[in-house]
């Protein structure tokens, strides 16, 4: 007599990502942690707890904490930080573009629905030597923003919106310092009105008559 076949064993779940894994949601949770605590202040244990996954699942999905942070920075630039590119690209008047950038920076950095300040400006400034590569990449993103501001200022100089002798690179670094300073001050508790008042000092609406002069 043929023996009855035994029931097939239930397949064991692999050690990879859980079936319900939502990559975008996990990335958003990781972004918030890095934004609030900084790169070195955020451990793998913190990340896995917030993302609802195990360490093997994190490594399977993102490769490493460093690679996860790189994805977070890209997601930040395409999401909460997108206002920077929009301000510089959408305003036809270069001076209005810089002013819009600074004002929207003040508003974004004090948005009660997200951590204060800027992820890229303040999440990784100094670090242990083993994180030098990701720190260098973060610094490159900050330099890219300053370069975009400088290009906008050069267009403004050509259009007569800044004096002909203006040093576009130096002025761009000044505005970059204002942005990075607003990030730190927002983290320290400065309110929206205070940051907007900074913008009014750094970027008046109009060029004063004695500002426009030839070499």
Backbone torsions as a table, in degrees:
resi	resn	phi	psi	omega
1	UNK	NA	138.0	-179.0
2	UNK	-74.3	129.6	179.1
3	UNK	-69.6	139.7	176.1
4	UNK	-64.5	138.8	-179.1
5	UNK	-70.2	140.4	179.0
6	UNK	-79.5	150.2	-178.3
7	UNK	-61.2	144.0	179.7
8	UNK	-65.5	138.1	179.4
9	UNK	-65.6	146.0	178.2
10	UNK	-70.1	127.5	-178.6
11	UNK	-61.3	139.0	177.7
12	UNK	-81.3	139.7	179.2
13	UNK	-68.9	135.2	179.6
14	UNK	-68.3	174.2	-177.1
15	UNK	-92.3	7.1	-179.3
16	UNK	-79.5	-151.7	-177.6
17	UNK	-66.4	145.8	175.3
18	UNK	-65.6	155.3	-176.3
19	UNK	-59.8	-29.9	-176.5
20	UNK	-89.7	10.7	-175.2
21	UNK	-59.8	124.0	177.2
22	UNK	-112.3	103.5	-173.2
23	UNK	-60.7	-43.8	-178.3
24	UNK	-63.7	-42.3	179.4
25	UNK	-66.0	-40.7	178.9
26	UNK	-64.4	-40.1	179.0
27	UNK	-64.4	-39.6	178.9
28	UNK	-63.8	-39.2	178.8
29	UNK	-68.2	-39.7	177.7
30	UNK	-64.6	-40.4	179.1
31	UNK	-58.5	-45.6	-178.2
32	UNK	-62.2	-40.4	179.3
33	UNK	-64.7	-49.2	179.2
34	UNK	-60.1	-38.7	-178.5
35	UNK	-65.7	-41.7	-178.3
36	UNK	-77.0	-40.3	-168.7
37	UNK	-110.0	-10.0	-174.8
38	UNK	83.1	168.4	-176.4
39	UNK	-66.6	-53.4	-176.8
40	UNK	-73.6	-24.4	178.6
41	UNK	-78.3	-3.3	180.0
42	UNK	-111.2	116.5	-179.4
43	UNK	-91.3	165.3	175.0
44	UNK	-61.4	-37.1	177.7
45	UNK	-62.8	-40.9	176.4
46	UNK	-60.0	-45.3	-176.9
47	UNK	-64.4	-47.5	-176.9
48	UNK	-65.7	-35.6	177.8
49	UNK	-65.7	-44.9	-178.9
50	UNK	-68.4	-35.7	-176.2
51	UNK	-85.4	-11.7	179.1
52	UNK	71.0	33.5	179.8
53	UNK	-133.7	169.5	177.8
54	UNK	-90.9	161.9	176.1
55	UNK	-55.0	-43.4	177.0
56	UNK	-59.9	-34.5	179.0
57	UNK	-68.3	-38.7	178.1
58	UNK	-62.1	-46.0	-178.5
59	UNK	-68.3	-34.3	178.3
60	UNK	-66.9	-36.6	-175.8
61	UNK	-82.8	-37.5	-170.5
62	UNK	-122.9	-10.4	177.1
63	UNK	92.9	-50.3	-178.6
64	UNK	-167.9	169.7	174.8
65	UNK	-60.7	-40.0	-179.7
66	UNK	-62.9	-45.2	179.3
67	UNK	-67.2	-35.8	175.6
68	UNK	-61.5	-43.1	179.8
69	UNK	-63.0	-37.8	177.9
70	UNK	-62.6	-41.6	177.3
71	UNK	-65.9	-36.9	177.9
72	UNK	-62.5	-44.0	179.6
73	UNK	-61.8	-40.9	177.9
74	UNK	-64.8	-41.0	179.2
75	UNK	-66.9	-35.7	178.3
76	UNK	-64.8	-45.0	-178.4
77	UNK	-66.3	-30.9	179.5
78	UNK	-86.7	-9.3	-177.5
79	UNK	-121.7	-100.2	-176.4
80	UNK	-59.3	-28.8	-178.2
81	UNK	-94.7	6.2	-175.4
82	UNK	-66.6	-21.5	-178.2
83	UNK	-58.2	-27.4	-179.1
84	UNK	-61.7	-51.6	-179.3
85	UNK	-67.5	-40.7	-179.3
86	UNK	-60.6	-44.5	-178.7
87	UNK	-60.6	-43.6	-177.1
88	UNK	-74.9	-28.9	-176.7
89	UNK	-90.0	-32.4	-169.8
90	UNK	-89.2	-26.2	-177.6
91	UNK	-83.4	121.9	-179.9
92	UNK	-68.8	-29.0	179.0
93	UNK	-91.4	118.9	-175.2
94	UNK	-59.4	-37.9	-180.0
95	UNK	-66.7	-40.9	176.7
96	UNK	-64.4	-32.7	179.3
97	UNK	-64.5	-43.6	179.9
98	UNK	-67.2	-42.6	179.0
99	UNK	-62.9	-42.9	177.7
100	UNK	-61.3	-41.7	178.8
101	UNK	-58.1	-47.2	-177.9
102	UNK	-66.8	-40.9	-179.9
103	UNK	-66.7	-43.9	-179.5
104	UNK	-68.9	-28.5	173.6
105	UNK	-62.5	-47.8	179.6
106	UNK	-59.7	-40.0	-179.5
107	UNK	-69.6	-45.0	-178.6
108	UNK	-65.4	-40.3	-175.6
109	UNK	-70.4	-15.3	179.2
110	UNK	-116.3	19.2	178.1
111	UNK	-67.6	119.2	-177.3
112	UNK	-66.7	-13.8	-179.1
113	UNK	-86.4	-0.4	-180.0
114	UNK	-144.8	166.2	179.0
115	UNK	-58.9	150.8	-179.2
116	UNK	-70.3	151.0	174.8
117	UNK	80.2	-161.0	-173.4
118	UNK	-119.7	131.8	178.2
119	UNK	-58.9	-46.5	-174.0
120	UNK	-76.3	-32.0	-179.1
121	UNK	-70.7	-35.7	-168.0
122	UNK	-127.5	-7.8	-174.4
123	UNK	-74.9	-23.9	-178.3
124	UNK	-151.3	91.1	179.2
125	UNK	-107.4	-51.4	173.3
126	UNK	-118.5	151.7	-176.9
127	UNK	-161.4	170.7	174.6
128	UNK	-69.0	153.6	-176.3
129	UNK	-54.4	-32.0	-177.6
130	UNK	-67.9	-12.4	178.9
131	UNK	-106.6	15.7	-176.1
132	UNK	-58.7	-36.4	-176.0
133	UNK	-65.0	-45.6	-179.3
134	UNK	-72.7	-30.7	175.1
135	UNK	-65.1	-40.7	179.0
136	UNK	-64.7	-37.8	178.6
137	UNK	-67.2	-39.0	177.6
138	UNK	-65.0	-41.3	177.4
139	UNK	-63.1	-35.9	178.3
140	UNK	-63.4	-38.4	177.8
141	UNK	-64.3	-38.2	176.8
142	UNK	-65.3	-40.7	177.8
143	UNK	-64.6	-36.8	178.4
144	UNK	-61.0	-39.8	178.6
145	UNK	-64.0	-44.1	179.1
146	UNK	-63.5	-39.2	178.0
147	UNK	-63.6	-38.5	178.2
148	UNK	-67.0	-37.8	176.9
149	UNK	-65.8	-42.4	179.0
150	UNK	-61.3	-41.3	178.6
151	UNK	-62.8	-38.6	178.0
152	UNK	-65.0	-42.1	179.6
153	UNK	-64.5	-40.1	178.4
154	UNK	-60.9	-38.7	175.5
155	UNK	-63.8	-37.9	178.8
156	UNK	-66.9	-37.1	177.3
157	UNK	-63.4	-43.8	179.4
158	UNK	-63.3	-29.4	-178.9
159	UNK	-91.8	2.8	179.4
160	UNK	80.1	17.1	-179.2
161	UNK	-89.2	-13.2	168.2
162	UNK	-132.4	155.7	178.5
163	UNK	-57.3	150.7	-175.4
164	UNK	-59.9	-31.5	-177.8
165	UNK	-87.0	8.6	-177.7
166	UNK	-62.8	134.4	174.5
167	UNK	-85.1	99.7	-174.3
168	UNK	-61.2	-40.1	-179.0
169	UNK	-64.8	-44.7	-179.6
170	UNK	-66.9	-41.0	179.4
171	UNK	-66.0	-37.2	177.5
172	UNK	-63.8	-39.0	177.6
173	UNK	-67.1	-34.8	176.1
174	UNK	-62.3	-47.0	179.6
175	UNK	-67.3	-34.2	174.2
176	UNK	-62.1	-39.4	178.0
177	UNK	-66.7	-36.0	176.4
178	UNK	-62.5	-45.0	-179.9
179	UNK	-62.3	-47.7	-179.5
180	UNK	-66.3	-36.2	177.1
181	UNK	-66.6	-38.7	177.1
182	UNK	-63.2	-34.8	178.7
183	UNK	-62.7	-46.3	-179.6
184	UNK	-66.9	-42.4	-178.6
185	UNK	-66.9	-36.2	175.4
186	UNK	-63.3	-40.0	176.8
187	UNK	-63.8	-30.3	179.8
188	UNK	-84.0	-0.5	174.6
189	UNK	107.8	2.7	177.6
190	UNK	-61.8	139.7	-178.7
191	UNK	-88.9	173.3	-177.1
192	UNK	-61.3	-44.8	-178.8
193	UNK	-61.9	-36.6	178.9
194	UNK	-66.3	-41.2	179.2
195	UNK	-70.5	-37.9	177.1
196	UNK	-65.0	-33.7	176.2
197	UNK	-65.5	-34.9	174.2
198	UNK	-60.8	-42.7	179.9
199	UNK	-60.9	-41.8	-179.6
200	UNK	-62.3	-33.4	177.8
201	UNK	-76.2	-38.8	-176.7
202	UNK	-79.0	-25.9	-172.5
203	UNK	-144.4	79.9	177.4
204	UNK	-59.1	153.9	180.0
205	UNK	-60.6	-40.4	-174.3
206	UNK	-118.1	154.4	172.2
207	UNK	-77.9	129.5	176.7
208	UNK	-69.5	147.6	-175.8
209	UNK	-54.3	-37.6	-177.3
210	UNK	-81.2	0.9	176.6
211	UNK	-80.9	-28.5	-176.0
212	UNK	-90.4	110.9	-179.0
213	UNK	-150.8	159.1	178.8
214	UNK	-88.4	168.9	175.9
215	UNK	-60.9	NA	NA
